[in-house]
Amino acid sequence: MQKGDESGVEMKGRGNSSQKDTVSLVESRGDPENLSCMDTLRSYPKHIVFIIINEFCERFSYYGMRSVLLLYLRNYLHWDDDTATSVYHAFTVLAYLFPIVGGIIADSYWGRYKTIVVLSVVYVFGHVLKTIGSIPYVPTHTAHVVLSMLGLVFIAAGTGGIKPCVSSFGGDQFSPEQSYLRKQFFSIFYFAINAGSLISTFITPIFRADVNCYPNEEGPEFDECYALAFGVPGALMVVALILFIAGSKWYTYYPPEGSVFVHMCKCIYSGIRNRWKTPKSMRKEVHWIDYAEATDKMKRDTKYVLQILVLFIPIPAFWALFDQQGSRWTLQAIKLDGNIGSINFKPDQIEVINPLLILILIPLFEFTLYPLLRHMNINFSALRKMSAGFLFTGISFIIAAVLQIQIDKGLTVLPTSSQFGIRVISAQPCALNITFNDRYNDMKPFEASNINMFSAGASVDYSYQSCAGSAISGNVMNVASEEIVDLFLYQDHVTTQHMGTHKTEDGGGRFTIINLAKSTRPLTYEVKNTDLRTDVLNWQEKSTNLDVPWGKATVMIKDNATLLYEYDLEIEVGAVYTLVADNTAEDSFYVRDLKPNNINVAWIFPQFVVISIGEVFISITGLEFSYSQAPPSMKSVLASIWLLMVSFGNIIVLIVAEAKGIEKQSDEFFLFAGLVFVAGIAFVFLAYRYEPVDEDEFAAEMKEDEERNKMRAEEYVRGSFRKEKPAQQQEEVNTSGITHNTKL
């Protein structure tokens, strides 16, 4: 999960009345790192707790909603896998485009506090729309789609817009003398992000699958409780907003001072424009940025950023693979046996593996791998770590492809987008031969045929001779592509029903019941030891999907209140069955529609382990590297551009999914593995040519900023603080004064 995107800001001074006590406590005890735990806690600005809990609730809200989003699009809105994947990644694209917008608004117009509050309201409104759109009582499918899509847009604007503001606003609450506490704050802040995402990714799928929100309702739209799964994260966002506002009177506020990102863009634009307008004979500058209408410092800083941007070119390929954990890998998990002992992993819970691994791998590498490599005099620099990250990410998708090949071997072959299927289920007591457009199918009693594939739009004639000697014929036409029609042969009749092609995703099996009783009377069914509703089936009527735990399922068949018989089905994980109910147990039988999930979900763990190693090497190292290589005024710009790389990576997935040119999922995984390997080779080439910047080059500049902030803080404590106009507002955003207890 992209959790490193919320850290890395510079503190600009503090004007809180508790500052005197905090500073004096630190100064009186000497080195702040030697303070006791209680002294450290007392040193913290008390209102920081509002910001920490706000971040926990917001991350719970975002990752909780996103964890069930793909299955909602697929199962509730009934979109195919490619469309659901495309919408999922389009949402992620927007969520990582809006940080640029949010940062510009905060720096240029509203300030951080107002930006967080206003966009949090937008965020909550998006959750409200999304939750309403998932309530089954909303009348039309179009209304569900419109409400859901509008909700996603507002959520993306909210979460993206506040992303660059919250951590920075937290850093604003510390004075220069509290730099050690500020570093601890960002560690706690990062922990809150991980805790929120970890807990919500585990819990929200339980709300979706295990809570019966509609006990007296029937139909597939009532099978899962998406309204609760979206509503709880929405409620947490309301809590986040209320808690954040609750600390308003204690916060330190900084007025907007102009966006350095905007200034950099103007510098680049003017450099390109002026160089283009300058005749070739008069072009004497070494670099095209030198033609820009900007200060020398802005030109210098922009050159550093552009140098790092060239190095970032291959990074979107990593994010294209990484973010498929919540889409393609979730779809892969649906086809696995989610039971490990007595624990059942739901497909949308599988993402919880990543944050767990990150919390393990970061300290493991910091205290074992990296010291060992240093001890062995192996130079494992930041650029080498990132190069290795591309390799590990590609390997993870090769593992995913191999797993997918094994999964495909055990799947029921279904019609493609250019086909439809016909299956025959014989309830006749003798062997039959049925003909489809000159195709012959030999049928045994009480069995189902294989699925016969036909071109989409074709009209299929069938004929056979019944056990009574009657010649039966008919026609199947107007079947949608990818659909399967079941022909039930009984007595001298044929009835048609659509065969379900979706499995249950909750670790059990699924079956339906069709009433083909010779008496032609209605039958009542009840599934023992379940909370499934008792229902009545008219003759030739088929039940809704009945999801039960794996193992033995016992169905009681009744004529009104009179029990006719009990019938046992052996349910396999992920399998789908049809029970053909007659007047007696001897004449009833069941057939398997879809094969079970024979591969355990534990086999998906290796690819998560490998891609998580890749994340540690690329994402975390990349943030640290770009921060160390950026001039002080451009550190926030580099963080915003890093988030933009996430958006570009998801655009790649969007293009591939919408192209729909790859039939096999395993082939698509191999394609992405090849893509990231090529990107890795390109990165190695660019890294070889990259000239690292000596961090000491910016030391004097950073020290000057720190001294200026310290002087401003001291002036405020003495009561002589005056708002200062930035000396170089055109190129810097961290040099104006602060206001206190003022709504911006």
N, C-alpha and C positions, 0 to 999 in steps of 0.2 A: 504494500500500500504506500501511496505517496505521502509519507508523513513528515519527511524532512523539509517539506515545502513551507513550513510555518515558522521557521526559526531564522536567526541571523539578522538582527537589527542593531543599530547603535543607539545607546541611551543619550538623551540630549539634556539632562538636567532635571531637577525636581523642585517643586515648590510646595511641598506639603508641610503642614505644621508639625508633623511628627518627625521631620527630618533632623532637627537639632538633637533629639534624643538618640536617634539611630546613629548619626555621625559620632556623637560623643561616646556612645557605647563601643563602636568599632575602634575609635581612637584610644579609648582608655584601656582596652584589652590588647592592644598591639595588633599583630597580624590577624586579620579576620578569619583566616583559615584555621586558627587555633581556638576559635570560639567554641564553647560547648553547644550541644544541640539546642538547649533551651535558650541560650543567648542568641544563637542564630535565628531561631524562630521569633524571638522578641525583636530582632533587628529588622525583620521583614515589614514592609508596609502592609498593614492589616487588610486593606482593601484588595490586595493581590488575589485573595481567595475567591473574590467574585469573578475575576478574569480566568483563573484556573478552572473553576467549576463550569463557567460558561463554555470554555473550550472542550471540556469533557462532554458536556451535553450536546454541543454542536456536532462534534465528531461522531457521537452515538447516533445523532439524527441523520447525518449524511450517509455513513456506512451502513446503518441499519436499513434505511430506505433502499440503498443501492444493492444490498445483498439479495433482496427478493425481487428486484426490478426485472431481471431477465425472465424469470419464471412467470411473472405477472404479464409481461408482454406476450409470452408464448402461450400460456395456459388460459389466461383470463381474456385477453384481447384476441386470442386465437391467430396470432401472426406466426409465420413460419420461422424456422431457426435463423435464416439469413436476415430477414427483416427485423426480428427481435434483436439480433446482434448489432445490426446497423443503428437502430434507435438507441440501444445501450451505449454504444461508442459515440454517437452524435451528442448525447447528453454529456458524456465525459469531455468531449471537445469543447462544448460551451462552458462547462464548469472550470476549465483551465484556460479559457480565453478571457473570462471576466476578471481575473486578478489584475490584468493590465488596466482595464476600465476602472475597477475599484481603487487601484493605487493612484491613478490620475485624478479621480474625483476627490480622494482624501487629501492628496498633496496640493491640489490647485483650488478646490472650492469649499468643501465641507469640513475638512479636518477628519482625523481618525474616528473620534467618538461619534460624531453625527453620521458618518458613513456606516459604521458598524450598526448603529441603531436603525437607521432607515432601511438598509439592505437586509437586516435581520427581520424586519417586518415583511419585506418582500419574500424572504425565505419562508416565513411562517405561512403567508398567503399561498405560496406554492404548495406547501404541505397540505393545507386545507383543500385546495383544488384536487390534489392527487388522491387524498383520502376519499373525498366525495365521489371522484371518478371510479373508485374501486368498490363502491357499495352496490350490491346486485339490484337494489330497488330503483336505481337510476334507469329511466325507461328505455333508452335506445343504445345500440352499440356505438353509434356516432357520438352520442353524448359522453360515453365512457372514454372514447378516444380523444375527443376535444379537451375534456377536463384533464385527462392524464397528461397530454402533451403540453398544455398550458402550464400545468403544475410543474412539469419537469423544467420548462424554460425559466419560470420564476425561481425554482430551487437552484438551478445552475447560476442564475444571476446573483442570488443571495449568497450561496456558499463561495462562489468565485470572488464576488466583490469584497467580502469581508476577509478573505484568506490572507491578503498581505497586510491587513490592518491590526488584527487582534494581537498577534505576538509583538508587533512594534509598539502598540499602545501599552502593553504590559511592560515593555522595556522602558517606556517613558516615565513610569512610576518610580524609578530608582535614580538616585543622585550619583554623580561621578564617584563619590566616596564609597558607594555601594556596588562597585563593579563585580566584586566576588559574589555578592548576593544575586546580582543580575544573571551571572553565569549559572548559578544554581536554579534560578527561576526558569531558565530555558530548558534545563534538564527536567524539571518538574512539568513544565509545559509539554515537552515531548512525551513524557510518561502519560500525561492526561490524554494526549492524542491517541497513543497506542491503546490505553485502557478503554477509551470510548469506542474505538473501532473494533477491538477484540471482543468486548462484551456484546456489543450490538450485533456483530456478525454471527455470534453464536445464538443469541436469544431471539432475534427477529424471525428467523425461519421457524422457530417453535410456535410463535404467534400465528404464522401463516398456516402451518400444517396441523398442529395438535390442539388448537382451540376451536371448539365447535360454536361459532358465533350465531348460527342459524339452525337451532335444533329441530325446528318443526318445518323446515323447508327442504325441498328436493330440487335436483337439477345440478349440472356441473358447475354453475356459477356460485353455488352455495357450498361446494366441497372444501374450499380453502378460504381462510379469513384474511384476505389482503387488506381489508379496511382497518383491521387491528394492526397488521404488520406495518402499514403506512402511518396509522394514527398515533401509535406509541412514539416513533421517532419524531413525528410532528409535535407531540406534546412535550417531548424533551427540548425541542427548539424553542417552544414558548417559555419553558423553565429557564433556558439559557438567556433569552432576552430579558426576562424579568430580573434575574440575578445580576445581569450586567448593568441594567438601569439602577438597581438597588444601590450600587456603589458610587453613583454619579457625584454625590456631594463631596466625596473624598478624593476623586481622581485629579491628577495633574493633566492639563490640556495644553496642546500646542496648536496654534493657528495654522491654517494652510499656508505654504510658502512657495508653491510652484513645483511642478513635477520635473525632476531631472530627466525622466524618460522622455518627456515632451521636448525638453531642451536638446537632448541628444538627437532625437529624430529631426529637429530643425537643423541641427548642425550637419547631419548626414545629407539632408535634402539640399541645403545651400551649398555644400561641398560638391555634390554631383552637378547641380545646376550651374554653378559658377565655373567649374572646370569645363563643362560642355560648351559654355558660352565663350570661354577663353580660346583664342586662336592657337593652333598647335605651335606656331613659332614663338608664342609668348608664354608657354607653359614651362615655368622654371621650378615650380614646387616639386619636392621629392614625392610627397604623398597627396592624393586627391583631397583628403580631408583638410589639408592646409589651405585650400581655396574657400573653406567655409567661413561664414560670417559669425564668428564666435571667438571667445577669448582663447588664449593659448592653452590655458588649463583644460578647457572643455575639449579642445582639439586633441590634446594629449590623452585625456581620459577616454575619449571616443575611440581613438586608435587602439588602446588596450582592449576595450570591449569588443571591437571588430575582430581583433586577433583571437580572442576567446570564442567568438561566435563562429568563426571558421572551424574551430575545433569541435564545436557543438553540432555541426552538420549531420554526422551519423547518429546522434543521440536519439532522434525520433524512432529509429528502427528498434531500439531497446524497448521504448514505451509501447510500441505497437505490439510486441510480444507480451510484455509484462501485464498490460491491462486486460489481456484475454483470460486471465485467471477468473474474472467475474462473468465471462461470456462463454467462449468456446470450451474452456475447461469445466465450467459448470454443466454445460450440455453433455460433456463427456462423462461427468460424474453421474448423470441420470441413468446411464447405461451400465453402471457398476452396482454390485451388491454392497449397500451401505452399512451392513451389519458387521461389526467387529466385536465378537463376544456378545455381551448384552447391550452394547452401545450401538445406536443407529445414527449414522451421519447422513443428514439430509444433503442433497446436492448443493443447495445454497449456503450450507454451513462449511463447505470445503475450503472457502477462502480464509477461514480462521487459522488455517495452518501457517499462512504467510506471516502475520504479525507475531504469532508465537515464535516462529523460527527467527525472526528479526531480533526479538528480545533476547534470544539465546545466542545468536551468531555474533552480534556486535561485541558484547563483552568477551565471548570466546576468542574471537580474532584479536581483539585489543590486548588480551592478557596471555595468549598462547601463540597464535600463528605469527603475528607481526614481530613480537620479541624474538621468537625462534629464528625468523628470517634475518633479523638484524644481527643476532648472535652468529649466524652462519655467513655474515657479510654479503648477503644477497640483497641487492638494491630493488626493493619492491615499491617503487615510487607511485605517486598518485596516478600518473598516466599509465603505468604498467598494470595497476589494479583495474583501471577502467578497461584496458585492453582485454584483460582476463575476464572481466565481467561480460563482454560480448561473447566470448567463447562459452562461458557457462550458460548464458541465456540461450544460445543456439542449441547446446546439448540438451537443455531441458525440453525443447520442442521436438528434438529427435526422439527423446524418451516418450513424449506424448504421442508422437506419430506411431511408434512401435506398439504402444499400448492400444492405440486406436485400431491398428491392424488386427490385434488379437480380439478386441471387442467386436469388430465387424465380422469375424469368422463365426461368432455365436449369435448373430442377429438374424431375425426373420427378414428375408429379402422382400422389400416393399416396392411399389411402383415409383418410378422416377417422375419428374415434373412433366414428362411427355407421355406418361402411361396411366392406365387405370387397371385394376385387378378384379378378377372374379374367382371366388372360392365356392366349392360345393360342399355342403354338409348333409350327409344322407341319414335320415331317420327311418329308412326302409330296412326291413329284416332280411333282404337278399342283396347279392352283388348286382351292381348296375354298370352300364356303360353310357356315359353322357357325352354328347358331341357339341363342341363349340366351333362354328365356322371351320369344319373339317378337322378340328383337333379332337382327339379321343381321350377320355379320362375314365379309367377303370376305378369304380368305387366299391369299397367293402362296406358292410353294414355298420351303421353307427360310428362313422369316421368322417374326417374332413379331408378334402383334397389339398394339394399344393395350390398356391395362388397362381392363376393363369393371367399373364400380362398381355394387355392389348394397347394399341396406340390410342392416345387421347382423342376423343371424338368419334371413335369407331362404333358401329352398331354390331352387336354380337347375337347371332341366333343360336339357340341350344335345343337339343331334343334328346329324349331317352325313353325307354320302356320301363314302366313301373313293375313292381313285383306282382301286381294283379293283372299284368298284361296290357295295360292301357298305354297308348302312345301319347306322350306329353311333349309339348314344344312351347317355345316362347322366345322372347327377345329382350335383350338388355341394351339400353341406349341412354344417352344424355348423362353419362357418369362423369363427374369432374375429374380432372387429372389428380393423381396421387391418391384417389379414393379406392376403396375395395368394397365390392358388393358380395354379400353372402347369399347363396341360393340354398334354401332349406327344402329338401325333398322329403315329403312324408305322405303316406297313403297315395292318393292320386292328385296331390296338391303341390304347388311350389310357392313359397313366400320369400320375399327379398328383404334384406336388412343390410344396413351399412356396418361393416366391421370396424371396430375401434382400433386405431393405430398408435394411441398414446398410452404409455405405462404410468402407473402410480409412481410418485417420487418420494415415498415416505417409508421405504424399506420393507414393504409387503407386496401383495399381489392384487390383481383386479379380476373381477368376472362379471358377466351379465347373465341374465336368465331369460329364455324365450319360452312362452307357453305354446306347445304343440300337442296338447292333450287330445287324445282320440275322442273324448267326450265333448270337445269344443266348448267346455265350460270355463269360466274364469278360475284362476288359481291364485291363492294367497301364499306369499312366501315370507319367511322370517329367518334371518341369519342369527344363529344362536351365539350367545356370549359376546355380542357386539351392541353398539348403540345405533346400528343401522335401522332405519324405520321399516316397519312391516308394511307391505304394499300388496295391491291386487293387480294381476295381469290378466287382461282379456285374452281371448284366444288369438294367437298369432302376434301378440304384443311382446315387445322386448323391454326389459327393465333398463334403468339407468346404470351407470357404472357403480359397482359395489367394491369398495376397497377394504381389504382385510389384512391382518398380519399374516406373515408366512407360516406355513404349517397346515394343520387340518382345519378346514372350515366346514361347519355343519349347517345345512339349509333345511328348514322344515317347510314342506309343501302341504298346503291345506286346501280343502274345498269348503269355503266359508270358514267356520270355526272347527271343522272336523279335520284332524290330522290324517293325511293320507300316508306320508312316509317321511323319513329323514334321509338326506343324501349328503355324503361326505366328499369333499374335494381336497386334494393335496395341492396346496398353494406354494409355488416357488417364488423366490424374490424376483420381482420385476416381470413375472409372467402375466399374461392375460388369457382368460378362458371364457368359453360360452357354455352354459348349462342348458341342455335341451330337456325341458320338464314335460313329462307325460303323467298319466294317471297313477302309474306305479313306479317304484324305484327300479324294477327290472327293465322297464322300457325307457327309462331316462338315462342320459349319458352326458358327458362333457368333453369338449375338445379344446385344445390349446391354440389360441390365436397368435400370440407372440411368445417367442422363446424367453426363458428367464435370463437374468443377469448372472452369468457364471463366474465373472471375475470380481474379486473383492476390491473394495475401495482403497484398501491399503496399498494397492499397486499404483495409485495416483500420487502417493506421498513422495517418491523419489524425484519426480519432475518439480514438485514444489520446493524441495530441499535445494535442488540445483539452481532454480531460478532465484531463490532467496539469496543464495551466495552471490549470484550475478547482481542482485539489487544492492547488496552491501558494497560490492566492488565498484558499481557504476553510480547508483543514485546518491548514496551517502558520501562516497569519495568525491563525486563530481561536484556536489554542493560545496564541500570543503575546499576543493581545488579552485573553483571559480571565485569563491570568496577571498581566498588568499591571493589570487592573481589580479583582482579588481582594485582600482583606485578607491579610496574611501567614499568619494561621491557617487560611485557607480555600483556599489555592492548591492543595493536594493534593485537596481536595474538588472543586474545579472541574475538575481533571484527570480524576478518576473520573467525574464527570458527563459530561464530553466523550466518554469511552469508552462511556458508556451511550447516547449519541446514535447511535453506530455500531450498537449492538444494536437500537435502535428502528427505524433505517433498514432493517435486514435483515428485521425483522418485516413491514414494508410489502411487500417483495419476496415474502416467504413467503405473505402473504395473496393477492397478485395471482396467483402461480403456482398456488396450491391452488384458487383460484376457477375456473381453466381456462375463463374466459368469453371469452377473446380467441383466435380461431382463427389469425390471422396474426401472426407475430413482429414484422413491421414496425409493425403497429398497436399492439402492446404497447410498442415503443420510443417511438412518438409519444405514448402515454399517459404514460409516465414523463417524457418531455420536457415535456409540459404540466404535470405535477405539480411539477417542479422550477422551472418558470417561475412558477407560482402561489406556490410557497414563496419564490422570490426577491422577488416583489412584496411578500409579507407581511414579509420580512426588511427590505426598504427602508423600509417603513412603521414597523416597530419600531425600526430604526436611527435614523430621523428623530426619534422621540420619546425615544430613549435619551439620558440625561445622563451623559457620561463622567466618571469619577472621576479627580481629580488624583492622580497617583502620589505626589506630595510629601506627600499627606495621611498616607501610611503610612511616610514616611521615618524619623520619630522612633522609631516602633514597631520598624521593621526594624533601626535602629541599636542600639536597646536590646537586641534579641535577639542581635545580633552581639557586643555588648560582654559580655553574659552568657556566651555561648559561649566567648569569648576568655578570660574569667576562669576558667571551668571547665577549659579546656585548660591554662592556666598552673598552676592548682592541681594538676592531674594530673602535670605535668612536675616540679613541686617535691616531689611525693610526698605532698601533703596533700589529695588529692581525697577528698571525702566525697559519698556519694549523697544528693542533695537531693530532698525531696518537692516536687512542683510546687505553687507557690503558688495557681495557678488551674487545677487539674487538670480542673475541670468544663468548661473552655472551650478549653484549649490542650493540645497533644500533644507539644510540643518543648521541655519545660522540666525534665525529670528527668535524673538522672545517667546515667552509662554504666558498663558492666562490661566487663572485658577478659578474653579467653581463657576465657569461660564459655559452656557450651552452654545455650541457652534453650529 
